[in-house]
Amino acid sequence: MVEITFLGTGNAFCPSGRLHSLVLIDGNMLVDAPPTVIPQLRQHGVSPAEITDLFVTHWHGDHTFGLPFLLLERKWISDRSGEKKLTIHSHTGGEERITQLCDLAYPGSLTELNWVTYNNQSGIADGWNFERFEVCHDPATEPHGYRFEKDGFILVHCGDSGPCENIERLAKEADVMIVELGIPDYVESPYHYTPSRLRKLALENPKTTFLATHNFSEMGVTSELPGNVIEASDGDTYTCLLYTSDAADE
């Protein structure tokens, strides 16, 4: 069984009722680390020390500026002995960027983190095979998504992205695809999905369940989307059975 928990579902501006988009997979794998990552974890009873793998999609602040606080909390509170390992998965050069970010946040306080390792390649995390793929977002942020597979079940996290070839390709094979819904239709940007763009993607892939996050709308304000699209809310947990494409709201 796969467990997907949305610790936050808002875009960069945190619409009313939503914190920054943050996904927890199986209780120990995080996708991104927004500024409010610590209270988001605590609100759901998850210790930062329980996180074994952190997947960085891109370098915008609403996805990474909580990383220094995550590392500091583990170092000084939840794992003072440094016994629990954390692997940070990012695009090539991620270690340098994260070091710069931590130096800006708390100069000199996050050196010699022997319990942190960096992985700039695809690989295996907690039984999941994963690979990184390019998406359509601000190129300066090195935007990527992640394709996870375990026991034949395919979960795709698109990061922040507008429509692109890789997402359209992976949507055909994904059991569940996490996709952002960052802007309304009247805003012009190639870097985000809008309700009409997501509607088109979902109708073209009726066997795939789409979980929409990074939402521009306030909590409770929904878009007219097909039945295979679920607009996630903060705190929602979805459990998905392996060996099947069925997803159920827990």
C-alpha positions as CSV (number, residue, x, y, z in Angstrom):
1,M,0.0,0.0,0.0
2,V,1.2,3.5,-0.9
3,E,0.3,6.5,1.4
4,I,0.4,10.0,0.0
5,T,-0.2,12.8,2.4
6,F,-0.6,16.5,1.5
7,L,1.0,18.5,4.3
8,G,0.2,21.6,2.2
9,T,-1.5,22.3,-1.1
10,G,-1.1,26.0,-1.8
11,N,1.0,27.8,-4.4
12,A,3.7,30.3,-3.6
13,F,1.2,32.8,-2.2
14,C,-0.6,30.3,0.2
15,P,-4.3,31.0,-0.6
16,S,-6.6,31.1,2.4
17,G,-6.7,27.7,4.0
18,R,-3.6,26.4,2.2
19,L,0.0,26.2,3.2
20,H,2.8,25.8,0.7
21,S,2.6,22.6,-1.4
22,L,4.3,19.7,0.4
23,V,3.9,16.0,-0.3
24,L,4.9,13.2,2.1
25,I,5.1,9.7,0.6
26,D,4.9,6.6,2.9
27,G,5.6,8.7,6.0
28,N,9.3,9.2,5.3
29,M,9.8,10.6,1.8
30,L,9.3,14.4,1.3
31,V,9.0,16.2,-2.0
32,D,10.5,19.7,-1.5
33,A,11.0,21.7,1.7
34,P,8.9,24.9,1.8
35,P,9.5,27.6,4.4
36,T,6.8,26.2,6.7
37,V,8.1,22.6,6.5
38,I,8.7,22.3,10.3
39,P,5.2,23.3,11.4
40,Q,3.7,21.3,8.6
41,L,5.4,18.1,9.7
42,R,4.6,18.8,13.4
43,Q,0.9,19.4,12.6
44,H,0.7,15.9,11.3
45,G,2.7,14.3,14.0
46,V,5.8,13.6,11.9
47,S,9.3,14.2,13.3
48,P,11.8,15.7,10.9
49,A,14.2,12.9,12.0
50,E,11.8,10.4,10.4
51,I,12.4,11.8,6.9
52,T,14.9,9.5,5.1
53,D,14.7,11.0,1.6
54,L,14.1,14.6,0.4
55,F,13.4,15.1,-3.4
56,V,14.0,18.6,-4.7
57,T,12.0,19.5,-7.7
58,H,13.5,23.0,-8.4
59,W,15.1,25.9,-6.5
60,H,12.2,28.4,-6.0
61,G,12.0,29.6,-2.4
62,D,8.5,28.2,-1.8
63,H,10.0,24.8,-2.4
64,T,13.4,25.0,-0.7
65,F,13.7,27.8,1.8
66,G,12.6,25.5,4.6
67,L,15.6,23.2,4.1
68,P,18.0,25.0,6.5
69,F,15.3,24.8,9.3
70,L,14.7,21.1,8.5
71,L,18.5,20.4,8.9
72,L,18.8,22.6,12.0
73,E,15.8,20.9,13.7
74,R,17.3,17.5,13.2
75,K,20.7,18.6,14.3
76,W,19.6,20.3,17.5
77,I,16.3,18.7,18.5
78,S,15.0,15.5,16.9
79,D,18.3,13.7,16.1
80,R,21.0,15.3,18.2
81,S,23.2,12.3,17.9
82,G,23.1,12.3,14.1
83,E,22.2,8.6,14.0
84,K,19.4,8.9,11.3
85,K,20.5,9.4,7.8
86,L,19.0,11.8,5.3
87,T,19.5,11.6,1.6
88,I,18.8,14.7,-0.5
89,H,18.0,14.0,-4.1
90,S,18.4,17.0,-6.5
91,H,19.7,18.0,-9.9
92,T,23.4,18.0,-10.5
93,G,25.0,20.8,-8.4
94,G,22.4,20.6,-5.7
95,E,24.9,20.2,-2.9
96,E,26.5,23.6,-3.7
97,R,23.2,25.3,-3.9
98,I,22.0,23.9,-0.6
99,T,25.3,24.8,1.0
100,Q,24.9,28.4,-0.1
101,L,21.3,28.5,1.1
102,C,22.3,27.2,4.5
103,D,25.1,29.6,4.8
104,L,22.8,32.5,4.1
105,A,20.2,31.3,6.6
106,Y,22.6,30.4,9.5
107,P,26.2,31.0,8.6
108,G,28.5,28.3,9.8
109,S,25.9,26.4,11.8
110,L,25.3,23.6,9.2
111,T,28.8,22.4,8.5
112,E,30.0,18.8,8.9
113,L,26.6,17.2,8.6
114,N,27.9,13.6,8.4
115,W,24.3,12.2,8.4
116,V,23.4,14.0,5.1
117,T,24.3,12.5,1.8
118,Y,23.6,13.9,-1.7
119,N,22.4,12.0,-4.7
120,N,22.4,13.7,-8.1
121,Q,21.3,10.5,-10.0
122,S,18.3,8.3,-10.2
123,G,18.2,5.3,-8.0
124,I,16.3,3.5,-5.2
125,A,14.7,5.0,-2.1
126,D,12.8,3.0,0.5
127,G,12.0,0.3,-2.1
128,W,10.9,2.8,-4.8
129,N,12.8,3.0,-8.0
130,F,12.9,6.6,-9.1
131,E,14.1,8.7,-12.0
132,R,14.2,12.5,-12.5
133,F,12.7,14.1,-15.7
134,E,12.7,17.7,-17.0
135,V,9.6,19.8,-16.9
136,C,8.5,23.2,-18.2
137,H,9.1,25.9,-15.5
138,D,11.6,28.8,-15.1
139,P,14.8,27.3,-16.5
140,A,16.9,29.2,-14.0
141,T,15.5,26.9,-11.3
142,E,16.5,23.6,-13.0
143,P,12.9,22.3,-12.9
144,H,12.4,18.5,-12.7
145,G,9.7,16.0,-11.7
146,Y,10.1,12.5,-10.3
147,R,8.8,9.1,-11.6
148,F,8.5,6.6,-8.7
149,E,7.8,2.9,-9.3
150,K,7.3,0.1,-6.7
151,D,5.9,-3.4,-7.4
152,G,4.4,-2.2,-10.7
153,F,2.7,0.9,-9.2
154,I,3.8,4.1,-10.9
155,L,3.5,7.5,-9.0
156,V,4.6,10.6,-10.8
157,H,5.2,13.9,-9.1
158,C,5.4,16.7,-11.8
159,G,6.9,19.4,-9.5
160,D,6.0,22.8,-10.8
161,S,5.3,22.7,-14.5
162,G,3.1,23.7,-17.3
163,P,2.2,21.2,-20.1
164,C,5.3,19.5,-21.6
165,E,6.2,16.4,-23.5
166,N,7.5,14.4,-20.5
167,I,4.3,15.0,-18.5
168,E,2.1,14.0,-21.4
169,R,4.2,10.9,-21.9
170,L,4.2,9.8,-18.3
171,A,0.5,10.5,-17.8
172,K,-0.2,7.6,-20.1
173,E,1.6,5.1,-17.8
174,A,1.1,6.6,-14.4
175,D,-1.4,5.1,-11.9
176,V,-1.3,8.4,-9.9
177,M,0.1,11.7,-11.1
178,I,0.6,14.6,-8.7
179,V,0.3,17.8,-10.8
180,E,0.2,21.5,-9.9
181,L,-2.8,23.8,-10.5
182,G,-0.8,27.0,-10.0
183,I,-2.8,29.7,-11.8
184,P,-6.3,30.5,-13.1
185,D,-7.0,30.4,-16.8
186,Y,-6.9,34.2,-17.2
187,V,-3.2,34.3,-16.2
188,E,-0.8,33.8,-19.1
189,S,2.2,31.6,-18.3
190,P,3.6,28.5,-19.9
191,Y,5.1,27.4,-16.5
192,H,1.9,26.2,-14.8
193,Y,-1.2,24.1,-15.3
194,T,-4.5,25.9,-15.3
195,P,-7.9,24.3,-14.9
196,S,-8.5,24.0,-18.6
197,R,-5.0,22.6,-19.2
198,L,-5.4,20.0,-16.5
199,R,-8.9,19.2,-17.8
200,K,-7.5,18.4,-21.2
201,L,-4.7,16.2,-19.7
202,A,-7.1,14.3,-17.6
203,L,-9.6,13.7,-20.4
204,E,-6.8,12.4,-22.6
205,N,-5.8,9.9,-19.8
206,P,-9.0,8.7,-18.2
207,K,-7.3,5.7,-16.5
208,T,-4.9,7.9,-14.5
209,T,-5.8,9.5,-11.2
210,F,-4.6,13.1,-11.0
211,L,-4.0,14.7,-7.6
212,A,-3.9,18.5,-8.0
213,T,-1.8,20.6,-5.6
214,H,0.1,23.9,-5.6
215,N,-3.4,25.3,-6.0
216,F,-4.1,29.0,-6.7
217,S,-7.6,28.8,-5.3
218,E,-8.7,29.2,-1.7
219,M,-9.7,26.0,0.2
220,G,-13.1,24.9,-0.7
221,V,-13.1,26.7,-4.1
222,T,-13.0,24.0,-6.7
223,S,-12.6,24.1,-10.5
224,E,-14.8,22.1,-12.9
225,L,-12.6,19.2,-13.6
226,P,-13.2,15.6,-14.7
227,G,-13.9,12.8,-12.3
228,N,-10.3,11.4,-12.4
229,V,-9.0,14.7,-11.0
230,I,-9.0,15.3,-7.2
231,E,-8.2,18.7,-5.9
232,A,-6.2,17.9,-2.7
233,S,-6.7,19.9,0.5
234,D,-4.2,20.4,3.3
235,G,-4.2,17.3,5.5
236,D,-5.6,14.9,2.9
237,T,-4.2,11.4,2.8
238,Y,-4.7,9.0,-0.1
239,T,-3.9,5.3,0.1
240,C,-3.3,3.4,-3.1
241,L,-3.1,-0.4,-3.3
242,L,-0.1,-1.8,-5.1
243,Y,-0.8,-4.0,-8.2
244,T,-3.8,-1.9,-9.0
245,S,-4.4,1.6,-10.4
246,D,-7.3,2.3,-7.9
247,A,-6.8,5.2,-5.5
248,A,-9.1,5.9,-2.6
249,D,-9.4,8.9,-0.3
250,E,-8.7,7.6,3.2
